[in-house]
C-alpha cells in the first residue's frame, strides 16, 4: 500500500524525475536551496532518460544547442567526482558522417560555427575517419567530422547517483506519484494534486519531457511540443572495436560500443507520426540492421538481443524551451529537447536552479523562450539524429 501525502509544503516541486528534473534538484540544493521534492509517476528511469543511448556531444548546428552542450560537458567532466559514483562517463568522441556533397557542406558550416564557440571539432577524410573507427566502410562517405571531447554516460547510473545525492542533501524523490491536476488561485499554483494526495508549492518545474504538453494543458497552456516514438536496440557483448559514437544525419542512424562491449544504437523512421506509441515495430530491426551493415560490414553477424522504444519531445525548431510559463507566474517549463535532454541536462539543471533561486541565469535564456514560436523566430536545428 502506498503512503499517502497531504498538505506538505515545499519551496520547489519538480515534476519528472528524468535527467532534467533530477539535475535541477541537485543544482538547486548545491546552490543553497532548502526544500525540494521531485515527483515521478513511474519508477526511476521509466521515461525518456532510461530509454536513451547515453550520448553527449558538442557538435551541433545552432548556437543554442552548442552553448548548452559545451557547458554541460564542462559539468559532466566533474560530475562523477561530485556525485561520488561511477557514471560510466567516457570521452571517446563523436564521428559524424556525410554521404553527399550537400551534407558535407552542412557539416563544414557546423564545424565553422562550433569553432566560434571554442569547440575543437575537425573535418576528416574518409581514410582518417577509418583510422578512428577501423570497422568503417568508407564507400560513399564524402567526409566526416570528429570531436574527441564528446562522450557517453550511463543514463541509469546517472539517475540513481543523482537521486542518492539529492536525498543526502535533504531533498526528496518520490516515485509512483503521478500529477493529475493543480489548484490554481489567480495566476499561481497553490497545490499540486497527485495520485497520493496534494502538495503545496511556492514554485513548480515542468520537466516531464514527452508528457510536458499534458502538464501544460492542466495549467491552461498549450506548449509547442509533440512526442515522437524512437526505437533503439542493444546487441550481444563484443571485444573492443571502436570508441566514438558514430552518427549520420542523412541516414538517421547512430551507434556506439558501451564499456561492457555491447553495441547500442537506433534509427529514426521518417514516416513516424506524433503520439504516444510505445509498441516496438517490425520496421526498426530491418532498417537498422540494413543501414548498420552498410556503414560497418564487420557487424553483419552480430546478434541483436532486444529493442525498445522511447520518446523525443520535439519542438518546431528542435531546440529546447527553458522559460517561465506565460499563464502561471510560479511555473517554469524545461522541455522540448528533441531527443537530447540527457546530454544537456547538467547545464539545463543549473539554469533552472538559478531561475528558482531568483539568480540571473548563467547564460542568456531568451533564445529558449516560448514566445519565439509565436513571434516566428524559428530556425531549425540541423543536427538531430535518429
C-alpha positions in Angstrom: 0.0 0.0 0.0 1.4 3.4 -1.0 1.8 6.0 1.7 -0.5 9.0 1.3 0.9 12.5 1.3 -1.1 15.6 2.3 -0.6 19.3 2.9 3.2 19.1 2.8 4.8 22.3 1.6 7.9 22.7 -0.4 9.8 25.7 -1.9 10.0 23.8 -5.1 8.1 20.9 -6.6 9.7 19.4 -9.7 7.5 17.2 -11.9 9.5 14.5 -13.7 12.5 12.5 -12.3 14.4 12.2 -15.5 17.8 13.8 -16.1 16.4 17.3 -16.4 14.3 17.1 -13.2 17.0 15.5 -11.1 19.8 17.7 -12.3 17.6 20.7 -11.5 17.0 19.4 -7.9 20.7 18.7 -7.5 21.9 22.1 -8.6 19.1 23.8 -6.5 20.4 22.1 -3.4 24.0 22.7 -4.3 23.4 26.4 -4.7 21.8 26.6 -1.3 18.2 25.8 -1.9 16.5 24.1 1.0 13.2 22.5 0.3 12.6 20.5 -3.0 10.7 17.4 -3.9 10.8 15.6 -7.3 7.7 13.7 -8.4 7.9 10.8 -10.8 4.7 9.0 -12.0 6.5 5.7 -12.6 9.8 4.1 -11.5 13.1 5.9 -11.7 14.2 5.7 -15.4 10.8 4.8 -16.8 10.8 7.8 -19.1 12.9 9.0 -22.0 16.2 9.2 -20.0 16.1 5.5 -19.1 15.4 4.6 -22.7 18.1 6.8 -24.4 21.5 5.9 -25.8 23.5 8.0 -23.4 25.4 10.1 -26.0 26.8 13.5 -25.1 28.1 15.9 -27.8 29.1 19.4 -28.5 28.8 19.0 -32.3 25.6 20.9 -33.1 24.4 23.2 -35.8 23.0 26.1 -33.7 24.4 28.4 -31.1 21.6 27.5 -28.7 22.5 23.8 -28.6 26.2 24.3 -28.8 26.2 26.6 -25.7 24.2 24.2 -23.7 26.2 21.2 -24.8 29.6 22.7 -24.2 28.8 24.0 -20.7 27.1 20.6 -19.9 30.3 18.7 -20.8 32.2 21.1 -18.5 29.9 19.8 -15.7 29.9 16.2 -16.9 33.7 16.0 -16.6 33.4 16.8 -12.8 30.1 15.1 -12.1 31.3 11.5 -11.3 33.5 13.0 -8.5 30.8 15.3 -7.3 28.2 12.5 -7.1 30.8 10.0 -5.8 29.7 7.4 -8.3 30.8 5.7 -11.5 28.5 7.2 -14.2 30.4 5.3 -16.9 31.3 8.7 -18.3 33.8 8.3 -21.1 35.1 10.8 -23.6 35.5 8.7 -26.8 34.3 11.3 -29.2 31.6 11.5 -31.8 32.2 10.7 -35.5 29.6 12.3 -37.8 29.5 11.0 -41.4 28.4 12.9 -44.6 27.2 10.9 -47.5 26.6 13.7 -50.0 28.2 16.9 -51.0 25.2 18.8 -49.6 25.5 17.1 -46.3 29.3 17.6 -46.3 28.8 21.4 -46.8 26.4 21.5 -43.8 28.9 19.7 -41.6 31.6 22.1 -42.7 29.4 25.1 -41.8 28.6 23.4 -38.4 32.3 23.0 -37.7 33.0 26.6 -38.6 30.2 27.7 -36.1 31.5 25.3 -33.4 35.0 26.8 -33.7 33.5 30.2 -32.9 32.4 28.8 -29.5 35.8 27.2 -28.8 34.9 23.6 -29.8 37.8 21.7 -31.2 35.9 19.7 -33.8 37.7 18.9 -37.0 37.0 17.7 -40.6 38.3 14.3 -41.6 38.8 12.5 -44.9 37.1 9.1 -45.1 40.5 7.5 -44.6 41.1 9.5 -41.4 37.7 8.5 -40.2 38.5 4.9 -40.7 41.7 5.2 -38.5 39.4 6.2 -35.7 36.7 3.6 -36.4 38.5 0.7 -38.1 35.3 -1.2 -38.9 34.0 1.7 -41.0 33.1 1.2 -44.7 34.3 4.4 -46.4 32.5 3.7 -49.6 30.0 6.6 -50.1 31.4 8.7 -47.3 32.4 12.2 -48.5 33.9 13.4 -45.3 33.4 13.2 -41.5 33.7 15.5 -38.5 35.1 14.5 -35.2 35.4 15.9 -31.7 37.2 13.9 -29.1 35.7 15.8 -26.2 32.2 14.3 -27.0 31.3 11.5 -24.7 28.8 8.9 -23.4 27.5 8.0 -19.9 25.1 5.6 -18.4 21.6 7.0 -18.0 20.6 4.6 -15.3 23.8 5.1 -13.2 23.4 8.9 -13.6 19.7 8.9 -12.4 20.4 6.7 -9.4 23.5 8.6 -8.4 21.6 11.9 -8.6 18.7 10.5 -6.5 21.1 9.3 -3.9 22.9 12.7 -3.7 19.7 14.7 -3.7 18.4 12.7 -0.7 21.8 13.0 1.1 21.5 16.8 0.6 18.0 16.9 2.2 15.8 16.7 -0.9 13.1 14.1 -1.7 12.5 12.0 -4.8 9.0 10.4 -4.8 8.4 7.7 -7.4 5.0 6.2 -8.4 3.4 9.5 -7.8 1.5 10.9 -10.8 0.5 14.6 -11.0 -3.2 14.7 -12.0 -4.0 18.3 -11.5 -3.3 21.7 -9.9 -5.1 24.0 -7.6 -4.6 27.5 -9.1 -5.5 30.7 -7.4 -5.2 33.8 -9.6 -2.1 33.2 -11.7 -0.3 30.9 -9.2 -0.2 27.2 -8.5 -1.1 26.8 -4.8 -1.3 23.0 -4.7 0.0 20.1 -6.9 -2.6 17.3 -6.9 -1.2 13.8 -7.2 -2.4 10.2 -7.0 -1.2 10.1 -3.4 -2.5 13.4 -2.2 -1.8 17.1 -2.6 1.3 19.1 -2.0 1.7 22.9 -1.6 4.4 24.7 -3.6 6.0 28.1 -4.0 7.5 27.2 -7.4 6.8 24.4 -9.8 9.0 23.0 -12.6 7.6 21.0 -15.5 10.4 18.6 -16.5 8.2 15.9 -17.9 9.7 15.5 -21.3 7.2 14.0 -23.8 4.4 14.5 -21.3 5.1 18.2 -20.8 2.3 19.2 -23.1 -0.1 17.3 -20.9 1.1 19.1 -17.8 0.9 22.4 -19.8 -2.8 21.7 -20.6 -3.6 21.1 -17.0 -2.3 24.6 -16.4 -4.2 26.1 -19.3 -1.1 26.5 -21.5 -0.5 25.0 -25.0 3.2 24.1 -25.2 4.5 23.6 -28.8 5.9 20.2 -28.0 5.0 16.8 -29.6 6.0 13.3 -28.6 7.6 11.1 -31.3 8.4 7.4 -30.8 12.0 6.5 -31.4 13.4 3.0 -31.3 16.7 1.7 -30.0 18.4 -1.7 -29.7 21.3 -3.5 -28.0 23.5 -6.3 -29.2 25.4 -9.1 -27.6 28.8 -8.2 -26.0 31.8 -8.0 -28.3 35.5 -7.4 -27.8 36.5 -3.7 -28.1 36.1 -2.4 -31.7 35.8 1.4 -31.5 35.4 4.3 -29.1 33.3 7.1 -30.7 29.5 7.4 -31.2 29.1 7.1 -34.9 26.1 9.0 -36.5 24.7 10.0 -39.8 22.0 12.7 -40.0 21.0 11.8 -43.6 20.6 8.1 -42.8 19.1 8.8 -39.3 21.3 6.3 -37.6 23.6 6.3 -34.5 25.5 3.5 -32.8 28.2 3.2 -30.2 30.0 0.5 -28.2 29.5 0.5 -24.5 32.0 -0.3 -21.7 31.0 -3.9 -21.5 31.2 -4.4 -25.3 27.6 -4.3 -26.4 26.5 -2.1 -29.3 23.7 0.3 -28.6 22.1 2.2 -31.5 18.9 3.5 -33.1 17.5 4.8 -36.4 14.6 7.2 -37.0 11.6 6.4 -39.1 10.9 9.4 -41.3 7.2 8.3 -41.5 6.7 8.3 -37.7 3.7 10.4 -36.6 3.4 12.2 -33.3 1.8 10.4 -30.4 2.3 8.0 -27.5 3.0 4.8 -29.5 5.0 2.6 -27.2 4.9 -0.7 -29.1 8.2 -1.6 -30.9 7.8 -2.1 -34.7 9.0 -4.6 -37.2 10.2 -1.7 -39.4 13.0 -0.9 -37.0 15.2 -4.1 -36.8 15.2 -4.5 -40.6 16.1 -0.9 -41.4 18.6 -0.5 -38.5 20.4 -3.7 -39.4 20.5 -2.9 -43.2 21.9 0.6 -42.5 24.3 -0.5 -39.9 25.8 -3.2 -42.1 26.2 -0.7 -44.9 28.3 1.5 -42.6 30.1 -1.2 -40.6 30.0 -4.5 -42.5 32.1 -6.2 -39.8 28.9 -6.2 -37.6 27.0 -8.3 -40.1 26.7 -11.3 -37.9 26.3 -9.6 -34.5 23.1 -10.7 -32.7 20.6 -8.1 -31.7 19.3 -9.1 -28.2 16.4 -6.7 -27.8 14.9 -3.4 -28.9 12.6 -0.9 -27.2 11.0 2.5 -27.7 11.3 5.9 -26.1 10.2 9.4 -27.0 11.7 12.6 -28.4 9.7 15.6 -27.2 10.1 17.8 -30.3 9.6 21.5 -30.8 9.1 23.1 -34.2 12.8 24.1 -34.3 14.2 21.1 -32.4 15.5 23.4 -29.8 14.5 23.4 -26.1 12.2 25.5 -24.1 13.6 26.9 -20.8 11.2 29.5 -19.8 8.7 30.8 -17.3 5.1 29.9 -18.0 3.2 32.5 -20.0 0.0 31.9 -18.0 1.1 30.8 -14.5 3.6 33.0 -12.7 5.2 30.4 -10.5 5.8 27.6 -13.1 9.0 27.0 -15.2 9.0 24.8 -18.2 12.1 22.8 -19.2 11.2 20.7 -22.1 11.5 20.3 -25.9 15.0 18.8 -26.0 14.1 16.8 -29.1 15.9 13.6 -28.0 18.9 15.2 -26.5 17.9 16.1 -22.9 20.2 13.7 -21.2 23.4 15.3 -22.8 22.5 18.9 -21.9 20.8 18.2 -18.6 23.7 19.3 -16.4 23.6 22.9 -17.7 19.8 23.0 -18.1 19.5 21.9 -14.4 21.9 24.7 -13.4 20.0 27.3 -15.3 16.6 26.3 -14.0 18.0 26.1 -10.4 19.3 29.7 -10.9 15.8 30.8 -12.0 14.2 29.1 -9.0 16.6 30.9 -6.6 16.0 34.3 -8.2 19.5 34.5 -9.6 20.5 35.7 -13.1 20.9 32.6 -15.3 24.5 31.8 -16.3 23.6 32.2 -20.0 21.0 34.3 -21.9 17.8 32.3 -21.9 15.9 34.4 -24.4 16.7 32.0 -27.3 14.9 29.3 -25.3 11.7 31.3 -24.8 8.2 30.1 -25.6 7.3 33.3 -27.4 9.9 32.7 -30.1 7.4 30.4 -31.8 4.6 32.9 -31.6 6.9 35.6 -33.0 8.1 33.4 -35.9 11.8 33.3 -34.7 12.2 29.7 -35.8 15.5 28.4 -37.4 15.5 24.6 -37.2 18.4 22.7 -35.7 20.2 20.7 -38.4 22.0 18.3 -36.0 19.2 16.0 -34.9 19.8 12.3 -35.4 17.6 9.2 -35.0 
